[in-house]
Amino acid sequence: CGDVRGAEALLQEMRRGDVRPDLYTYNAMLAACSRAKDCHRAELWLSRLREDGLEADAMTYGALIEAYAQVGDVRRGGGRPAR
């Protein structure tokens, strides 16, 4: 539902428990950022995904594009305004 802070807390708890987030986890994080219309955080999580040695996939980029589209950023998200 776009609870970015809750999702971040869960991801940090995973890391403290020595559980390495996978691509699915990062994609869920980016989807939460998208629903919250938080493009900056989505970009940060994309960077962390790469720092962890993972490769973004179509779902990853789709969530990022959707985040920018939600805020009407024509250059990055295709300019589809939120409905």
N, C-alpha and C positions, 0 to 999 in steps of 0.2 A: 504494500500500500504506500510505499515511498518513505518508510521510516528509516532514513539514512543513518541517523545516530544509533538506532537499535541494531541495524545491520552491521555498522562499524564496530559496535561493542561486541557483537557475537564473533566477528572475524578476529578481533584482537584477542578474545578469549580462546579461540582456536589456536592462535599463534602461541599464547602462553602455555597451552597444553601440548605444545610441539606437534600440532596438526597443521600440515602445510596446506594452505588453500589451493584448490585446483581451479581450472578454467571455469567450471560450472559455478563455483563459489564467487569468483570475480564477476562473472556475467550477471549473477543475481545481484551483486553489489551495484554494478552499473545500471541495472534495471531499476533498482530502488532510487538511485540518483536521478534517473530519467523521470520517473514518476513524481519525484520531488522538484523537478525542474532545476536541478542543481548541476549545471554544466561544469563548473569549476571542479567540484568533487569528482564527477565522472572522469574528467581528465586526470586527476590525481590517482584514481584507482586504476586507470589504464596504465599509468606510469609504474605503479606498484606491481601490476600484473607482469609487465615486461621485466622489471627488476628481479622478479621471482623466476625468470627464465621461461615464462610461458609465452605462447604466441596467440595473439588475438585471432578470433574467428569471425564469421559472419554475424553471429549473435552479439559478440562484443561490439563490433562496429555499428550494428543495428541499434543497440541501446544508446550508444554515444550519439548517433545521428538523431535518434528520437529525442534525446535530452535537448539538443540544440533546436530541433523543430518545435518542441514544446514552448520555447521562449521566442520563436519566430526568427531565429538567426538564419537568414537566407543563405549566407555563405557556407555555414557548416552543416546545417540541418535540412537544407532543401526548402526552407521557408514555409513549411506547413504549420500554420498557427494552431495552438491548442484549441480544442472545441469545447 
